Every structure is written in C-alpha cells, then in structure tokens.
Amino acid sequence: MAKIATKVDQVVDVFYVRDFEGQKVDEPERVDKIKQAILGIL
C-alpha cells in the first residue's frame, strides 16, 4: 500500500508492506526477505 501526500512545497511518500491477509509484516526473517527482494529489483 502506498500513500502520497502533498503540502504546499513538500511531498511525503509512505509505503506499507502487508501480507496477503492485510496484516502487518513484523517477523524479522520475513522483513529481511522482503527487503532483499525489493533491493534485488531496484
């Protein structure tokens, strides 16, 4: 999920990564796997 907000001269981007059930991903191993997958694509 991504949220983007603008205030006069500022833009704020916030990205949330959630599992298939819409729950927050907070297990360290899963977070690391997701980070590595994202970095591999970038």
Z-matrix of the N, CA and C atoms (Angstrom, degrees):
N
C 1 1.443
C 2 1.518 1 106.78
N 3 1.296 2 117.03 1 139.08
C 4 1.457 3 121.76 2 177.92
C 5 1.523 4 109.26 3 -127.27
N 6 1.315 5 114.78 4 139.96
C 7 1.459 6 120.62 5 175.22
C 8 1.523 7 107.42 6 -125.95
N 9 1.300 8 115.91 7 135.11
C 10 1.461 9 121.07 8 178.90
C 11 1.520 10 107.81 9 -128.22
N 12 1.312 11 115.89 10 130.77
C 13 1.457 12 120.91 11 179.33
C 14 1.519 13 109.18 12 -129.36
N 15 1.300 14 116.33 13 147.39
C 16 1.464 15 120.48 14 175.76
C 17 1.523 16 109.33 15 -125.99
N 18 1.317 17 114.44 16 140.32
C 19 1.465 18 122.00 17 175.13
C 20 1.517 19 106.57 18 -133.34
N 21 1.242 20 117.50 19 112.25
C 22 1.459 21 126.97 20 -179.27
C 23 1.538 22 112.35 21 35.45
N 24 1.331 23 118.33 22 -76.17
C 25 1.464 24 120.93 23 -175.73
C 26 1.523 25 113.19 24 -118.19
N 27 1.338 26 117.59 25 14.34
C 28 1.457 27 120.92 26 -178.10
C 29 1.522 28 110.41 27 -127.56
N 30 1.318 29 115.31 28 145.13
C 31 1.456 30 121.64 29 173.81
C 32 1.518 31 107.21 30 -123.31
N 33 1.305 32 116.70 31 131.17
C 34 1.458 33 121.85 32 -179.24
C 35 1.519 34 108.53 33 -120.23
N 36 1.327 35 116.82 34 124.16
C 37 1.460 36 122.11 35 176.48
C 38 1.521 37 108.78 36 -111.65
N 39 1.315 38 116.69 37 130.60
C 40 1.457 39 121.93 38 177.67
C 41 1.517 40 107.71 39 -128.88
N 42 1.322 41 116.52 40 130.02
C 43 1.454 42 121.33 41 -179.90
C 44 1.521 43 109.49 42 -121.26
N 45 1.320 44 115.68 43 132.35
C 46 1.458 45 122.11 44 178.09
C 47 1.520 46 108.15 45 -116.08
N 48 1.322 47 116.80 46 135.00
C 49 1.460 48 120.80 47 174.96
C 50 1.518 49 107.00 48 -108.58
N 51 1.330 50 115.11 49 123.98
C 52 1.459 51 120.68 50 -179.18
C 53 1.518 52 109.29 51 -126.95
N 54 1.329 53 116.19 52 160.06
C 55 1.460 54 119.31 53 178.99
C 56 1.525 55 109.94 54 -79.97
N 57 1.332 56 116.04 55 -176.74
C 58 1.459 57 120.20 56 -175.89
C 59 1.526 58 113.00 57 -66.07
N 60 1.324 59 117.04 58 -17.55
C 61 1.463 60 121.01 59 178.33
C 62 1.524 61 111.86 60 -95.76
N 63 1.346 62 116.78 61 3.25
C 64 1.456 63 121.34 62 178.90
C 65 1.518 64 114.27 63 83.65
N 66 1.324 65 116.52 64 10.62
C 67 1.464 66 120.59 65 -179.06
C 68 1.527 67 111.41 66 -90.07
N 69 1.317 68 116.11 67 153.11
C 70 1.456 69 122.00 68 178.24
C 71 1.531 70 109.66 69 -63.83
N 72 1.325 71 116.62 70 137.65
C 73 1.458 72 121.78 71 175.92
C 74 1.525 73 106.48 72 -92.56
N 75 1.335 74 116.97 73 111.98
C 76 1.461 75 119.30 74 -177.84
C 77 1.524 76 113.99 75 -130.01
N 78 1.323 77 117.48 76 3.15
C 79 1.458 78 120.01 77 176.03
C 80 1.524 79 107.98 78 -76.84
N 81 1.343 80 117.80 79 123.86
C 82 1.470 81 121.25 80 -174.58
C 83 1.533 82 114.25 81 -51.58
N 84 1.320 83 118.26 82 -40.20
C 85 1.472 84 120.31 83 -178.96
C 86 1.527 85 111.14 84 -66.27
N 87 1.316 86 116.70 85 -41.82
C 88 1.475 87 120.20 86 179.27
C 89 1.523 88 110.90 87 -67.95
N 90 1.337 89 116.49 88 -39.59
C 91 1.461 90 120.66 89 178.32
C 92 1.528 91 109.51 90 -61.17
N 93 1.341 92 117.69 91 -44.54
C 94 1.460 93 121.14 92 179.49
C 95 1.523 94 111.71 93 -62.85
N 96 1.330 95 117.76 94 -42.04
C 97 1.471 96 120.57 95 178.27
C 98 1.520 97 111.30 96 -62.29
N 99 1.321 98 116.67 97 -41.50
C 100 1.466 99 120.98 98 179.68
C 101 1.528 100 110.11 99 -65.66
N 102 1.354 101 116.32 100 -43.84
C 103 1.466 102 119.94 101 178.50
C 104 1.523 103 111.04 102 -58.85
N 105 1.326 104 116.44 103 -46.04
C 106 1.468 105 120.18 104 -179.35
C 107 1.525 106 111.22 105 -63.87
N 108 1.316 107 117.72 106 -39.24
C 109 1.468 108 120.59 107 178.58
C 110 1.525 109 111.11 108 -64.41
N 111 1.319 110 116.91 109 -42.98
C 112 1.467 111 121.03 110 178.89
C 113 1.526 112 110.55 111 -64.83
N 114 1.335 113 117.26 112 -46.31
C 115 1.450 114 120.70 113 179.96
C 116 1.518 115 111.86 114 -64.16
N 117 1.336 116 116.96 115 -33.84
C 118 1.453 117 120.68 116 178.19
C 119 1.519 118 112.09 117 -65.11
N 120 1.308 119 116.69 118 -33.17
C 121 1.459 120 121.38 119 178.72
C 122 1.526 121 111.08 120 -77.14
N 123 1.319 122 115.51 121 -38.44
C 124 1.470 123 119.35 122 -179.54
C 125 1.507 124 111.15 123 -71.35
